[in-house]
């Protein structure tokens, strides 16, 4: 065994009823490295982490820390063995102070009482050593999500962790917060901490990681240095197959001759008080138009005002050349519009209903209560989109909450395709899902456009927008500040337009 290996998981197997989640998996983590654990949803990443941290007891295999065999029967025991985990959802106590969260369960005491002065002093020293700038007496709930994650990391460091697991830590952070987190990770790496980094963001892997381990279907595909594994090869290894280059698909899409006729959507002077200033937007048949801008620029608010989720205060809207009044989403649906919202858990899925019920619910609402779908119609519709979108589910009657995020997203897309819309709004359709499902959704969007559907596509990832959209509207501070197409569709030009020009970066 290499001398600098801090963690070695060898021959790891885990079986659940009817599912072999892990089969003979090996994973090595070195001191002072950041190691990405990659794979699609269902690849076994979470199960591997849970067998390491004592949430699940492994069925076969061994775990070594610094060459010594260990078995973790609980997360607490894992922590005692030097393994700490920081999850996407913060597990600290928001009603307590920063210092209390750092030392909860191990507060310094004097005469049987908590020594607040010493605890706050120790917290200040710990935070300063990690370049985390927050008062120790501040209530945790008043800190940003990024700072809360850094405090969780600081707690793990102070507990002498040798292995730090970061499970999707950047999904709720903006770019500046991600940079601060990466700076902290780099500092810990220099101190010899081994970091396991689980993420869906490929660009972040290549920005900060030294090595990559890829899992697929519960098995080890391989371990690679970041330098030796180009992105397209990483994607191919995660998918288990090569897939068509999206650039080629988009090129073919751009070359498809679009039928001339009335625009599908003509919005003039639409506004919503407090969120969107007056804007004009025209969308042609078979066009994929992107909305881009910084968080808070008004992308989601713009489409909500088009769809009637927020009632527009001013302006006119024409659909297929006919002026319409959209007072509520049901009006938009009757005009051939469909909307996949940004937050699928809050506004998209109905968690306790089945896959079948989630898929058919929009069409049933459009038809009205006096035209109920028959059971056979429902089943045929659900089966059609389960097959078409390759939704991974045990059956059409499986509760949708049991599915992975990517498969939940596919169900919602199937729901709207079932209504046969002319105009489809997709707000962050690939956020938080694996790279393979992302690619499938991007291909689907281009194929739908080739069949004549008009699509508005919103994404925080500019690269994804460039691969998918033929035109982009740029928003800033609730106002549409430009439109880009053709040779102007470049990352540099988009960033310049968002900033307000070359000299505003």
N, C-alpha and C positions, 0 to 999 in steps of 0.2 A: 504493500500500500504506500502511496506517495506520502511523504512526510507532512506536506501542508494540507492534507485532506482533513477538514474539521467534521464533515458529515458524510457517511457512506451508507446508503440504503441499498440492500443487496437482495435480489430474488423476491421482491415484494409481491405478494398475491392477496387479493381481497375479492370475496364472492358475496353477493347479495342474492336473495331468492330470484332465481331465473336470470341473473346477470353476473358475468365475470367482469368486475370493474377494473381489476389490475391483474396482469399476468406476467410474473417474472421480471418486474421492472427494477432497473438499477439507476441510482442517481448519486452523483458525487458533488459535493460543495467544498471549495477550497477556502482557506483563510484569506480574508481581504479580497474577495471577488464578488461581483454582482452577477448572478446567474439567472437567466430568464427561463421559466418553465412554460413551454408553449404547447398548444394543441387546441383543436376545435372544442366546442361544448360537447361534453360526453367523452372526451379523450382520456380522462382519468386524473386530471390535474388536482381537482378538489379532493378526490378520494386519497390521492397520494399525500397531500398536505394533512388530511385528517388522520391518516394512519401514522404519520410522523408526530403529530401533536396530541395523540391519545384520544381523539374523538371517536375513531374506529380502532378496534384491535385487529391487527393484521392476521391473516390466516396462515401465511407462510412467509419466510424471509427473515432478515436480520437488519438491525439498525445499529450503526457504530458512531459514537462521538469520540473524536480524538483516539480512535482505535479501540475504544472500549464498548462492548456490546451493551445496549440499553433496551428497555421496553417501557414505553409511556402508556400508562393506563388512564391518564386524564391530562387535560391541558395544563393543570397545575404541576403535575409531575414532569411534563415536558419543559415547563418553565424552570423547574428545579434542576433539570439537566441542561439548561442553557439555551433553550429553544423558545423564542417568543414570536407571536403573530400579531400583525396589525391588519385588520380587515377593512374593506371598503366602508362598511357601516361601523362607525365609531362605537366602541364598547365601554367607554368611560362614563363618568357620572356628570352630566351637564350642570347639575345644581350645586356642585362643589367647586372649590377654587382650583386653579392650576396646580398649586403645591399639594393640595389634598389628593388630587388625582395621581400625581407623581408618586406619592408615598402611601396611598391607601392600603391599609392592612399591615403596614410596617412603619407607622409614624414614630418619630423620635419622642420619647416620653421622659418626664421628670416627675418624680414622686407619684407615679401612677397616672399622671395627666399628660395630654399631648403638649409637647414643647413647641408652641407655634413659632416662636422666634427662630429656633434652630431649624425647624422644617422649612420656613420661608427662606432662610439663609442658604440651606442646602439646595433648595429648588432654584434659587437665583444662580448659584454656582454651576449647577447642572445645565440649566438653560443657556447660560453664557458660554459654557464649554462647547455647546453644540450650535452656537450662533442662532438661537431661537429667542427672538426679542418680544417678550410678553411678561407683564408683571406677575409674579407668583401668586398674588392675592386676587387676581382677576377671576371672575366666575367663568368656568369653561364654556358655558353656553354663549358667552359674549365673544368668543373667539371664532374665527373663520374655520371652515372644515379643514383647510390645509394646516392651520396651526394646531387644531385638535389632533390631526394625524401625527404631526411632529411631536406633540406632547406624549402621545401613545408610544412613539418610537423612543423618546427620551426615557420614559419609564422602563421600557425593555432594556435599554442600554444600561441604566442604573442598576438593573437587576442582574448585571453581568452576563447578558446573553451573548452567546457565541454564534448563534444562528438566528437571523432576523428574517421572518417571512412577511412580505408585503403583498397582500392579495388585492389586486385591482385598486391600488391606492390613488390613482390619478383620474378616475372616471368622473369625479365631481369637481375637478380643479381647473382653473383657467391656466393659460400658458405661463404667467409669472409665478403662480403657485407651484406649478410643476417644476419650474427651474429651481425654486427654493428647496423643494423636496429632493431633487437630484443633487443639489449641493450638499444637503445633509447626508444623503446616501454615500456620496463620494468621500465625505469626511469620515463616516463610519468605516467605510472600506479601508481607508488609510490607517485606521486604528486596528485593523485585523478582523473586523466582523465579517462573517460570510452572509450575504444577502440573497435570498430567493425572491425573485421579482416575477409576479404573475400579472400579465396585462394582455389586453387585446390590441394595444397600439403598437404597430410594427416600428414606427419611427422612433418611439421611445426606447424600444429594445436596442436599436442600433445607436442610439444616442448615449446610453449609459451602461450597457451590459458587456461583460467580458466573454461569457459563454452562453450557449443556448442548449437546453435539452428539449427534445420534441417527443411528445406522446401522441399515439393515435390508437383509438379503440382499446384503450387499457394496456397497450404494449409500448415498449421503448422503441422509437425510431432511430434515435442516435443522439450523441452529444457532440457539439461543434463549438469552435471558437467563432466569435461574431465575425471576424475578418474572413473566415473561410466559407461563410454561408451567405451568399447573396439573397436578397429579399425574395426573388421569384423562386429560388430553390427552397427557402424556408416555407413558403406558401405551398409549394408542391409536396413537400414532406408532410406538412400538416394535413393536406387534403388526401394524400395517398395516390394522387394522380396529377398529371399536368392538365391544365385547363386553358381554354382560349385566352389570348391576351385581350384584355378589355379595350386596349387602344385600337386593336384591329376591329373589334366589334363596333366600337364607336365610329371608326372610320367608315365602316360599311353602312352604319346607321346614317351618318352625315351625307352619304352619297345617294340615299334613297330619295327619290323625287316626291316631295310632299304635294298633295293636291291643293290647288289654289281655291280659295273660297272665302267665306266670311270667317273672321277670327272666332275661335271658340269662346274666348273671354275678352271683353273690352271694359276695363275699369277706368273711370275718369273722375278725378277729384275725390277719391274715397279717403276718408279719415276716420279716426276714432279718438275721441278726446283723451289726452293723457298718455297715449301710446303711439299713435301713427299720425303723422302729418299728411296732408293731401298728396295722393300719388296717382299716377296713371300707369296702367299696365295692360299690354295686349299680348295674348297668347294664341299662337296659330295651331291648327290641327296637326297632330303628330310631332309636336315640339316638346323638348325637355328643357325647361327654363329653371335655372338655379337662383335661389335667394341667398346672398352671402353678406356677411358683416360680423362685427364682434358680438359677443354675448350682450344682450340688452339693446341691440341695434334696431329691433322691431321686426325681425323675420317672421317669428311665429305670430305676432300680433297682426301682421299684414294679412296672412292667409286666414286667420280667424275672422277678420273683418270681411274677407271675400266670402267665406263659408257661412257666415251668420252666427258663428259661435260668440262673436262680439258684434253688437249691432252698430253698423257704420253710421256716423253722425252726418256725413256729407257725401255727395257724389252720386254717380249713376253706374249701373252695371248692366252690360249686355251679355247674354249667353246665346251663342250661335246667331247673333244679329238682332236678337229680340231683347228689349229692355225688360228687366225683371226686378222684383222687390224681394230681397232675401232678409226676412225678419228672424229666421231661426234655421238651424241645420236641416230640419225636415224640408224647408223650402228649397234649400240648395240640393238636397238629394233628389227632389222631384224635377230639378233642372239638369240632372245628369252629372252632379258633382259628388265627389267622394273625398274623405279627409282622414288620413292616418295621423293621429296627434303625436306630439313630442314625447309625452309620458305614457307609455303603453300600459303600465301597471295602474296608474290613476285614472286615465281617460280612455284606455283602449280595451283591455281584456275585462271580462266579468269573471273573476277568479273561480268562483264556485260552480260556474256552469261548464258544460262539456265543450269539447272541441266543436262538435256539431252545432250546439246552440250558439256558440260564439260566432261561427261562420255565417249562420243564416239570419242572425238577428237584425241586421241592417235592411236586408231585403224584405223581411216580414214587416218592419216598421214602415218601409216605403209603400208596401201594399196596403197597409192599414189593418185594423182589428177585424174588419168584416170580410177579409179575404185571407183566412189562415192557410198556411202551407200544410199540405198533408205530410204525414210522417215519411212517406216514401220520397217526396220531393226534398225534404230536409236531408235525408240520408244520401240521396243521389248527389245533391249539391255538395255536401260535406266530403263525400268520397272523391268527387271530381277534383276539388281543390287540394285535398290531402295528397292525391296522386300528382296533380299538376305542379304543386309547389314543393313536393317531396318533404311533407311535414312528418317528422319523426314522432309518432304517437302509437301507443299500444292499440288504440281503437278510436273510432270517432266519438265514443262515449267517455273517453278519459277526461277528467277535469283539466281544464286548460292550465291551471296553476301548477300541474305536475310536469309541464313541458319546460324545456330550456327557453331562455329569452329569445333566441333566434327563431325557434319554432312557434312561440307565441306571436312573434312579429309576422311570421308567414300566415298564421291564422287570421290576423287582422287584415292583411293584404287580401287574402282570399275572401274575407267578408265583403270588402268593397268591390273586388272584381266581380263578385256574384251579382252586384247591382247593375253591372254593365255600364259603367260611367263613361262619359265623354271626356271628363276632366278629373284628374286624380292629384290630390295634394299629399305629398309624403314629407312629413316633418321629422327629421333625424331618424329615418327608417333603419339605419344600420348601427345606431349607437349601442354599445355594450354587447354586441354579438360577435361571434368568431369570424375570422377572415374568410372562411369558405362560404358561410351564409351571406356575408357582405357581398361577395362576388356574385353569388346567385341572384341576389336582389338587384344589384346593378345591371346584370344581364337582362333580368326580367323587365326592368324599367325601359331599357332600350328596345327590347322586343315589343313591348306594349306600344311604344311610340311609333315603331315601324308599322303597327297594325292600325294606326290612326288616333290613338289616345293621346291627349295632351296632358303633360305632367309638370307640376311644380315640385322641385326637389330641394330640400333644405338639409344641409349638413355642416357640421363644424370642421370637417376635414376638407380643405380646399383641393387636395389631390383627388379625392373622391368626386368632387364636383366637376373638376376638369375632365375626368374620365367619363362622366355621365351627361353633362349638359352641353347644349349647343349655344346657349346664351345665358348670361348672368345679369341679374339686377343687384346692385350693390346698395346696402342700406347703412346709414350712420345716424345714430341718435333719433330714431323714429322717422327718418326721411329717406326717400330713395334718392341717392346722389349720383347714380350713373348706371349705364348698361354696357356690357362688354360682349363682343362676339368676334368670330373669325380669329385673326392673328392677335387680337387684343386679349384673348382668353389665355393669359399666362398668370402664374402665381405672382410675379413681380407687379404686373399691371393691376391685378386685383388688390394687392396690399397697398399700392399707391392710391388707388381710388378710395379704399376704406380709410386711409390716413388723410386723404384730402390733397394729394399731390406728392411729387418726388421729395419735396423739402420738408415734409411733415412727419417723417418717420422717426 
